[in-house]
């Protein structure tokens, strides 16, 4: 009976908040890696979408941990990468100013032959990036939590 009591006391260490923190952190890190991998598979090595205001829009992920619960935060235009853009429309040129020339066409509509008459954007197909990332995370999270739990048990018992 004494040996079982000692064994039970060791196993209650698994419920320790620091052990749960280590398990949740391991799952969060793997989820972050899987989301980044899904973005790179869909969009290329830099996981960024081009033709956005200010250059490229990068997809990334992070995680928040609250005790034993992990929430994955997807940062960037994941919904656009997942489902695409359904609508299309015109891009209206903005007037720019050139020193000594008055009002001229803005840089976005300039071509080597002069200003472009009109411009627009069209629909884009979805790449299922967010769906792939969620599926990958679900496949790997349980295995990671189990491996981390095994290492926590091994650390407590030894």
QUIPELIN-V100084 format. One record per residue. N is the residue number from 1. RES is the residue in one small letter. PHI is phi as a letter, one per 20 degrees, with the letter a starting at -180 (none if undefined). OMEGA is omega in whole degrees, 0 to 359 (999 if undefined). Layout:
BEGIN
N_RES_PHI_OMEGA + N_RES_PHI_OMEGA
END
This chain:
BEGIN
1_x_none_179 + 2_x_f_180 + 3_x_f_179 + 4_x_f_178 + 5_x_f_178 + 6_x_f_179 + 7_x_f_179 + 8_x_f_178 + 9_x_f_178 + 10_x_f_183 + 11_x_f_176 + 12_x_f_175 + 13_x_f_178 + 14_x_f_180 + 15_x_e_179 + 16_x_g_180 + 17_x_g_180 + 18_x_f_176 + 19_x_f_177 + 20_x_f_177 + 21_x_f_180 + 22_x_f_178 + 23_x_f_181 + 24_x_f_179 + 25_x_f_178 + 26_x_f_178 + 27_x_f_179 + 28_x_f_179 + 29_x_f_178 + 30_x_f_178 + 31_x_f_178 + 32_x_f_179 + 33_x_f_180 + 34_x_f_178 + 35_x_f_177 + 36_x_f_178 + 37_x_f_178 + 38_x_f_179 + 39_x_f_179 + 40_x_f_178 + 41_x_f_182 + 42_x_e_191 + 43_x_d_182 + 44_x_o_189 + 45_x_f_181 + 46_x_e_179 + 47_x_l_182 + 48_x_c_177 + 49_x_d_182 + 50_x_e_178 + 51_x_m_173 + 52_x_d_177 + 53_x_g_181 + 54_x_n_175 + 55_x_o_186 + 56_x_d_177 + 57_x_d_185 + 58_x_e_174 + 59_x_e_177 + 60_x_b_180 + 61_x_b_175 + 62_x_b_178 + 63_x_b_174 + 64_x_d_182 + 65_x_c_179 + 66_x_c_184 + 67_x_m_180 + 68_x_d_183 + 69_x_d_180 + 70_x_d_177 + 71_x_d_179 + 72_x_e_179 + 73_x_d_177 + 74_x_e_183 + 75_x_d_181 + 76_x_o_184 + 77_x_e_181 + 78_x_f_181 + 79_x_f_178 + 80_x_f_178 + 81_x_f_182 + 82_x_f_187 + 83_x_d_181 + 84_x_n_180 + 85_x_d_183 + 86_x_e_187 + 87_x_e_172 + 88_x_c_180 + 89_x_a_181 + 90_x_e_170 + 91_x_d_182 + 92_x_e_181 + 93_x_f_175 + 94_x_e_180 + 95_x_f_175 + 96_x_d_178 + 97_x_c_175 + 98_x_d_184 + 99_x_f_177 + 100_x_n_182 + 101_x_d_182 + 102_x_m_181 + 103_x_e_178 + 104_x_c_180 + 105_x_f_179 + 106_x_f_184 + 107_x_g_184 + 108_x_f_182 + 109_x_d_179 + 110_x_e_174 + 111_x_c_178 + 112_x_f_180 + 113_x_e_182 + 114_x_p_183 + 115_x_f_177 + 116_x_f_183 + 117_x_f_179 + 118_x_b_181 + 119_x_b_180 + 120_x_a_176 + 121_x_c_182 + 122_x_d_178 + 123_x_f_177 + 124_x_c_181 + 125_x_e_177 + 126_x_f_181 + 127_x_d_181 + 128_x_l_183 + 129_x_f_181 + 130_x_f_178 + 131_x_f_179 + 132_x_f_180 + 133_x_f_180 + 134_x_f_179 + 135_x_f_180 + 136_x_f_180 + 137_x_f_180 + 138_x_f_181 + 139_x_f_189 + 140_x_e_187 + 141_x_f_181 + 142_x_f_179 + 143_x_f_180 + 144_x_f_179 + 145_x_f_180 + 146_x_f_179 + 147_x_f_180 + 148_x_f_177 + 149_x_f_177 + 150_x_f_180 + 151_x_f_176 + 152_x_f_178 + 153_x_f_178 + 154_x_f_179 + 155_x_f_182 + 156_x_f_185 + 157_x_f_184 + 158_x_f_999
END
